[in-house]
Amino acid sequence: MNEEISKMFMVCILLEGIITYINNFFVSGEPPYQMILSLVFGIFIAVAYNIDILKFINIESNIPYVGSILTGILFSRGSNYVYDLMNKIK
């Protein structure tokens, strides 16, 4: 049961990050170039090094690279965000 709660928590955090980016990219009006660059680098690094935080907690996608792309989105939110997330998962 604790593992299932961790999985749901991780999905909620991912969705919050995605919704934040959608809001900043499409609703705010001005293109947030710093956020776009952060997102591109985060996804690039996660895919290039095949890093998948979701796989770490036994959530695997049937679609290749989805876990790495979502991990890249988490990375783009910043090191403090990821560090806090990993502490909560533990």
N, C-alpha and C positions, 0 to 999 in steps of 0.2 A: 504494500500500500504506500509506503514512503517513497518508493521508486516511481510510482504512478503520479504522486503529488509533485515530485521533482520534474517529471516530464511535462506536466501541465504548466508548471511554473515557467519552465524554459520556453514553451510555446507562447505563453502570454508575454514574456519579455521580448521575444522575437517579433511578435505582432506589434507591440508598442513601438519598437524601433522602426519597423516598416511604415507604420501609420505616421510616425513623426516625420520620416523622410517624404512621404507622399504629401503631407500637409505643407512642408517647407518648399517642396518642388512645384506643386501645382496650385496651392491655395494662397500662399503668401504674396505672390505677384512678382517678386524679385528673385532671379535665379541665385541660389546660395552656392557660389562657386567653391567656397572652402568645404562645404558639406559634400558637394559632388566629388571633389578631389579626394576627400577622405574616404568616401564610399568606394570609388574606383580602386584606390590603393588597398583598402581593406579586403575587397573581394579578390583582387589580383593576388595578394599574398596568400590568402587562404586557399585559393584554387591552385596556385603554383606549388605550394608545399603540401597540398592534399590534407589540410587541417579541417576537421569536422567535429565540432563540439557536440553536435546532436548524436553522433555515433558513440561518443564517450558515455552518454547516458542511455544507450540502446534505443535510439530513435533513428531508424534508417529509412531513407527514401528509395523508391524504386526508380527514380529519375536520377541519372548520373549528375554529380556536381551540385545538387540542390543543397545538401548539407554544408558543403564548402562555401557556397554563395551566401547562405544564411549566416554562417560563421563569419564571413567577411563583413556582413552588415553589422554584426556585433562588434567586430574589431574596429570598424569605422566609428563607432560610438565613443571609442576612447579606451585607454588602458584601465582607468579607474572603473568604468562601467563593467568591463570584462572581469576584472579582479573581484569586484563585489559579487558578480554573478557566480563565479567559481566558488567563492566562499559560501554562498547560500546553497549551492548544490552539494557541497561537502557536508 
